[in-house]
Amino acid sequence: MTPRERMDVKVKDAADYIDLGRYPIANAGPARGALIAELRAAINLDGCAVLRGFVRAERITDLVMECDRTAIHGHRNFNRTNAYFTQDRPDLPASHPLRRFFDRSNAFVPADNFGPDSILRAIYEWPAFAPFIQEALGEERFFRYADPLADVIVNLAEEGGGFPWHFDTNNYTVTLCIQNAEHGGAFEYSPYLRSPTDENFAGVEAVLDGDKRLIQTLHLEPGDLQIFKGRYSLHRVAPLAGARPRYVAIFSFTEDADMVGSPERTRQLYGRTLPLHLERAGLRRDKLVD
């Protein structure tokens, strides 16, 4: 069966795509325990862990095809945004992070384009996947993201694009690299720059000013899975070059069962909102700007 023919078949077993020999995430035992310990140590150190080759190399073509097929539904947004996806604050100094706006030119394919035939949704909803991520993060409260536009999405970035410095809405973000651009697109981040009780605007300003001492760079390859606490670590995708688009799937989890994206951020990223975005606006544990 060719990759194209496989795309016409409902995906029944996400384990067919994951390298379970290298990453025995569904089997209790010493190997899984050692893997969890390794990932938790990396996350505790700088909020980021990477599982290289999580998806088997021979399956990457299937994922690229799924992204090619759904890319037409991506919401392309060419605007200027700050790290918090909020409006300007003229009452603050011009150097304040809330007033620092950068060009953003990429696209997100909303989650409602990834139905029961989606490979990405099959991985996200595979019974062994969420418990494994939860253990790696060491979290007691852990839920799949309740936002029907944002639980499983694909970030599509093209030449000249990228994603400027920002914090995530979700406490935990899990990304799968599917296809890189021909040039550029490195993942840059500043680990644990803020906390649930401290925005650390001074530190954010230093990163925006280019303080390399606070920035780490990560190069991901197709099939690599990244676990990242993007709610607290400022991060960006560097600008891209070349004709080939960059595809990254995003699997989102949160500590609150009913949390969804803010109306303003949802509108920017997906070009629309749903009634529940207004109904649940502001329902989250921390009081960070966003």
Protein Blocks (a to p, Z undefined) as FASTA:
>chain_A
ZZklmmmpccfblklmpcfklmcfkbgcjklmmmmmmmmmmmmmnopacdehkbafklmm
mmmmmmmmmmmmpccddddddfkopacdfkbcfklmklmccddddddddfklmcfklmkl
mmmmpmklmmmmmmmnopabdcddfbfklmpccddddehiacdddddfbfbdcdddfbdc
fegjiacddehkbcfkbgolmlmmmmmnopaklpccddddehiacdddfklmccddddde
djbdcddddddddfbfkbccdfklmmmmnopacfklmmmgoiafblcfZZ
